[in-house]
Amino acid sequence: MYEPKIPADAKQKYQERLNRVETAIHLGTPDRVPVTAFFASWTVRSEGSCYRDLYYDYEKAGDAALRFYEKHPEMDINMFSGFTSGRANELAQSQMIDWPGRPGTLVSDNSSHQVIEREFMTQEEYPEMLDDFTGFMLRKYIPRAFPSLKGFSGLQAIPTIVLNTSILAPFYSPQAQEAYRVLAQIGEEDKKAADANAGYQAKLTEMGFPPLFTGASEAPYDILGDYFRGTMGIFEDLTDDSMQEYIERACDMFADQQIQALQYFRFVDLPVKRVFFPLHKAMDGFMNEEQYERLYWKPLKKIMMALIDMGVTPFIYTEGPYDSRIDQLTDVPKGKVVYHFEKANMKNVKEKLGKVACISGNLSISRLEFGTKEEVVRELRELLETCMPGGGYLFDFNGSLENAKPENLDAMFETLAKYGNY
């Protein structure tokens, strides 16, 4: 592991950064605008590594991330994206993504994984999924999403009469035993990635950079659309009145599942308590206002309120144009939520949301990649002038940065240093 030079005052810097971000989240005015930008793979790519290394060469990617943060003390958090085991996904024959480094892939080493939307649940299977979720996941979903675990498809429901071990036969069938064998190998590979990630996160902490999140979730409607029905499938369901009840039941079930899965925040000592929610399928025009309120916002808010009750901050990362949704977003307790925007009128966002929730986002990553220094400075100054007054603002891009001109990033940091102080 690369050993960066750790400043003598790293612990003090860690606390200063942590306080700066927390002050803004709770609608206060810190000493300067917190820099919480989603640098994503740029943290490794700018230092000689690539996306492929995040899947297959943890040390190379992790060392590159350490060098990035050593060079950029302006950052108030670490946004190191962590590792995913390419080998584990190979073993599982993962069907949901393609990724750099996979044998036979067309994905570039410098590209993130590519989502392959598949219909892992048919419209006719809603009742089965809702009435026997665990059974559906074991017998149908997992074998479809991870074909090397198809041996689980024979795990039938246990009968009510239990007199001997014969009822266990589906669990020790040759097919099931093969699935267990592969699953053990997957677990070994995933553990290597998890251990490496923990090591580098610890090093970033030593360097004085707290994490931005300690958890992740999704809006229940997105879970249904992303992982079960696919975008086209959920569109079909949305336009069929006979399916509305199934969608609503599924979203409520996923909300309860997410709340249960996030209960660790009650018991685990964490440096920050924030959960990241990328919103995939609710931007302007995706559904009408009534559908958004009932099928998207209501179950999402249910999770958010449960987290707030646990002292956890939901970090809502809107994607796509979101101007028509601003009014619903105001319906949260004051100073308890962060809203990030990719594309929205930030003057309107500040006016309507600024006294309710912390806001973030909106600096164009395209401008950083293709624009001039002057354009970057002008856009950033306008953003700061709009969002800074009164506090409650975190600086970020409008998306995850993959490419940028070094001179544009230099201009960005210089502008933040010159105009980002309160």
NORGIDA-V87696 format. One record per residue. N is the residue number from 1. RES is the residue in three letters. SS is DSSP state (a for helix, b for strand, c for the rest). PHI is phi in whole degrees, -180 to 180 (* if undefined). Layout:
n-><N,N>
res-><RES,RES>
ss-><SS,SS>
phi-><PHI,PHI>
//
This chain:
n-><1,2,3,4,5,6,7,8,9,10,11,12,13,14,15,16,17,18,19,20,21,22,23,24,25,26,27,28,29,30,31,32,33,34,35,36,37,38,39,40,41,42,43,44,45,46,47,48,49,50,51,52,53,54,55,56,57,58,59,60,61,62,63,64,65,66,67,68,69,70,71,72,73,74,75,76,77,78,79,80,81,82,83,84,85,86,87,88,89,90,91,92,93,94,95,96,97,98,99,100,101,102,103,104,105,106,107,108,109,110,111,112,113,114,115,116,117,118,119,120,121,122,123,124,125,126,127,128,129,130,131,132,133,134,135,136,137,138,139,140,141,142,143,144,145,146,147,148,149,150,151,152,153,154,155,156,157,158,159,160,161,162,163,164,165,166,167,168,169,170,171,172,173,174,175,176,177,178,179,180,181,182,183,184,185,186,187,188,189,190,191,192,193,194,195,196,197,198,199,200,201,202,203,204,205,206,207,208,209,210,211,212,213,214,215,216,217,218,219,220,221,222,223,224,225,226,227,228,229,230,231,232,233,234,235,236,237,238,239,240,241,242,243,244,245,246,247,248,249,250,251,252,253,254,255,256,257,258,259,260,261,262,263,264,265,266,267,268,269,270,271,272,273,274,275,276,277,278,279,280,281,282,283,284,285,286,287,288,289,290,291,292,293,294,295,296,297,298,299,300,301,302,303,304,305,306,307,308,309,310,311,312,313,314,315,316,317,318,319,320,321,322,323,324,325,326,327,328,329,330,331,332,333,334,335,336,337,338,339,340,341,342,343,344,345,346,347,348,349,350,351,352,353,354,355,356,357,358,359,360,361,362,363,364,365,366,367,368,369,370,371,372,373,374,375,376,377,378,379,380,381,382,383,384,385,386,387,388,389,390,391,392,393,394,395,396,397,398,399,400,401,402,403,404,405,406,407,408,409,410,411,412,413,414,415,416,417,418,419,420,421,422>
res-><MET,TYR,GLU,PRO,LYS,ILE,PRO,ALA,ASP,ALA,LYS,GLN,LYS,TYR,GLN,GLU,ARG,LEU,ASN,ARG,VAL,GLU,THR,ALA,ILE,HIS,LEU,GLY,THR,PRO,ASP,ARG,VAL,PRO,VAL,THR,ALA,PHE,PHE,ALA,SER,TRP,THR,VAL,ARG,SER,GLU,GLY,SER,CYS,TYR,ARG,ASP,LEU,TYR,TYR,ASP,TYR,GLU,LYS,ALA,GLY,ASP,ALA,ALA,LEU,ARG,PHE,TYR,GLU,LYS,HIS,PRO,GLU,MET,ASP,ILE,ASN,MET,PHE,SER,GLY,PHE,THR,SER,GLY,ARG,ALA,ASN,GLU,LEU,ALA,GLN,SER,GLN,MET,ILE,ASP,TRP,PRO,GLY,ARG,PRO,GLY,THR,LEU,VAL,SER,ASP,ASN,SER,SER,HIS,GLN,VAL,ILE,GLU,ARG,GLU,PHE,MET,THR,GLN,GLU,GLU,TYR,PRO,GLU,MET,LEU,ASP,ASP,PHE,THR,GLY,PHE,MET,LEU,ARG,LYS,TYR,ILE,PRO,ARG,ALA,PHE,PRO,SER,LEU,LYS,GLY,PHE,SER,GLY,LEU,GLN,ALA,ILE,PRO,THR,ILE,VAL,LEU,ASN,THR,SER,ILE,LEU,ALA,PRO,PHE,TYR,SER,PRO,GLN,ALA,GLN,GLU,ALA,TYR,ARG,VAL,LEU,ALA,GLN,ILE,GLY,GLU,GLU,ASP,LYS,LYS,ALA,ALA,ASP,ALA,ASN,ALA,GLY,TYR,GLN,ALA,LYS,LEU,THR,GLU,MET,GLY,PHE,PRO,PRO,LEU,PHE,THR,GLY,ALA,SER,GLU,ALA,PRO,TYR,ASP,ILE,LEU,GLY,ASP,TYR,PHE,ARG,GLY,THR,MET,GLY,ILE,PHE,GLU,ASP,LEU,THR,ASP,ASP,SER,MET,GLN,GLU,TYR,ILE,GLU,ARG,ALA,CYS,ASP,MET,PHE,ALA,ASP,GLN,GLN,ILE,GLN,ALA,LEU,GLN,TYR,PHE,ARG,PHE,VAL,ASP,LEU,PRO,VAL,LYS,ARG,VAL,PHE,PHE,PRO,LEU,HIS,LYS,ALA,MET,ASP,GLY,PHE,MET,ASN,GLU,GLU,GLN,TYR,GLU,ARG,LEU,TYR,TRP,LYS,PRO,LEU,LYS,LYS,ILE,MET,MET,ALA,LEU,ILE,ASP,MET,GLY,VAL,THR,PRO,PHE,ILE,TYR,THR,GLU,GLY,PRO,TYR,ASP,SER,ARG,ILE,ASP,GLN,LEU,THR,ASP,VAL,PRO,LYS,GLY,LYS,VAL,VAL,TYR,HIS,PHE,GLU,LYS,ALA,ASN,MET,LYS,ASN,VAL,LYS,GLU,LYS,LEU,GLY,LYS,VAL,ALA,CYS,ILE,SER,GLY,ASN,LEU,SER,ILE,SER,ARG,LEU,GLU,PHE,GLY,THR,LYS,GLU,GLU,VAL,VAL,ARG,GLU,LEU,ARG,GLU,LEU,LEU,GLU,THR,CYS,MET,PRO,GLY,GLY,GLY,TYR,LEU,PHE,ASP,PHE,ASN,GLY,SER,LEU,GLU,ASN,ALA,LYS,PRO,GLU,ASN,LEU,ASP,ALA,MET,PHE,GLU,THR,LEU,ALA,LYS,TYR,GLY,ASN,TYR>
ss-><c,c,c,c,c,c,c,c,c,a,a,a,a,a,a,a,a,a,a,a,a,a,a,a,a,c,c,c,c,c,c,b,c,b,b,c,c,c,c,c,c,a,a,a,a,c,c,c,c,c,a,a,a,a,a,a,c,a,a,a,a,a,a,a,a,a,a,a,a,a,a,c,c,c,c,c,c,b,c,c,c,c,c,c,c,a,a,a,a,a,a,a,c,b,c,c,b,b,c,c,c,c,c,c,c,c,c,c,c,c,c,c,c,b,b,c,c,c,c,c,c,c,a,a,a,a,a,a,a,a,a,c,a,a,a,a,a,a,a,a,a,a,a,a,a,b,a,a,a,a,a,a,a,a,c,c,c,c,c,c,c,c,c,c,a,a,a,a,a,a,a,c,c,a,a,a,a,a,a,a,a,a,a,a,a,a,a,a,a,a,a,a,a,a,a,a,a,a,a,a,a,a,a,a,a,a,c,c,c,c,b,c,c,c,c,b,b,c,c,a,a,a,a,a,a,a,a,a,a,a,a,a,a,a,a,a,a,a,c,c,a,a,a,a,a,a,a,a,a,a,a,a,a,a,a,a,a,a,a,a,a,a,a,a,a,a,c,c,c,c,c,c,c,b,b,b,b,b,b,c,c,c,c,c,c,c,c,c,a,a,a,a,a,a,a,a,a,a,a,a,a,a,a,a,a,a,a,a,a,c,c,c,b,b,b,b,b,b,c,c,b,c,a,a,a,a,a,a,a,c,c,c,c,c,c,c,b,b,b,b,b,c,b,c,c,a,a,a,a,a,a,a,a,c,c,c,c,b,b,b,b,c,b,c,a,a,a,a,a,a,c,c,a,a,a,a,a,a,a,a,a,a,a,a,a,a,a,c,c,c,c,c,b,b,b,c,b,c,c,c,c,c,c,c,c,a,a,a,a,a,a,a,a,a,a,a,a,a,a,c,b,c>
phi-><*,-63,-109,-71,-78,-93,-59,-63,-99,-59,-65,-66,-63,-58,-68,-62,-65,-60,-65,-61,-68,-63,-60,-66,-60,-91,71,-90,-114,-78,-67,-152,-66,-67,-99,-122,-69,-79,-75,48,-70,-60,-61,-103,-65,-73,-119,90,-109,-158,-60,-56,-66,-67,-105,-133,-138,-63,-67,-63,-68,-65,-64,-63,-62,-62,-65,-60,-72,-65,-83,-127,-67,-67,-68,-103,-144,-108,-112,-59,-76,80,-111,-127,-76,-65,-65,-62,-69,-62,-61,-79,58,-53,-98,-86,-137,-117,-145,-64,97,-64,-54,87,-72,-102,-75,-66,-60,-99,-113,-71,-60,-111,-79,-112,-75,-126,-93,-83,-140,-81,-60,-71,-94,-51,-59,-64,-63,-74,-86,-146,-60,-62,-63,-63,-63,-70,-84,-124,-65,-60,-62,-78,-78,-134,-57,-69,-106,-63,-62,-75,-66,-91,-79,-87,-63,-78,-69,-78,-95,-124,-115,-159,-80,-62,-68,-85,-51,-60,-83,-119,-64,-55,-67,-67,-63,-66,-64,-62,-61,-66,-61,-63,-67,-60,-61,-63,-71,-64,-66,-61,-66,-64,-65,-65,-62,-61,-64,-74,-63,-63,-66,-65,-63,-61,-78,103,-114,-75,-76,-86,-129,-131,-172,-145,-150,-144,-64,-53,-61,-68,-59,-63,-77,-71,-111,-114,-99,79,-62,-68,-65,-72,-62,-60,-66,-65,-93,-110,-58,-71,-98,-59,-63,-65,-61,-63,-63,-64,-65,-68,-65,-65,-61,-64,-64,-65,-61,-65,-67,-95,-66,-59,-63,-74,-123,-100,-80,-124,-66,-138,-124,-142,-123,-88,-123,-79,-97,-97,-130,-142,-66,-49,87,-75,-152,-79,-63,-66,-65,-60,-63,-82,-98,-110,-69,-59,-68,-65,-62,-59,-68,-58,-67,-65,-67,-59,-63,-91,79,-109,-95,-73,-111,-93,-105,-73,-125,82,-65,-136,-64,-79,-104,-59,-61,-63,-67,-74,-84,-143,-62,-65,72,-120,-137,-112,-117,-103,-124,-87,-142,-163,-75,-69,-66,-68,-60,-64,-66,-88,-105,-57,-94,-112,-144,-70,-118,-158,98,94,-77,-67,-71,-65,-64,-67,-85,-116,-85,-99,-59,-62,-67,-63,-62,-63,-65,-67,-62,-63,-65,-64,-62,-80,-98,-70,-52,84,80,69,-140,-114,-75,-161,-77,-89,-163,-86,-78,-111,-138,-164,-76,-53,-67,-72,-67,-59,-64,-63,-65,-64,-68,-63,-66,-83,-117,-95,-92,-87>
//
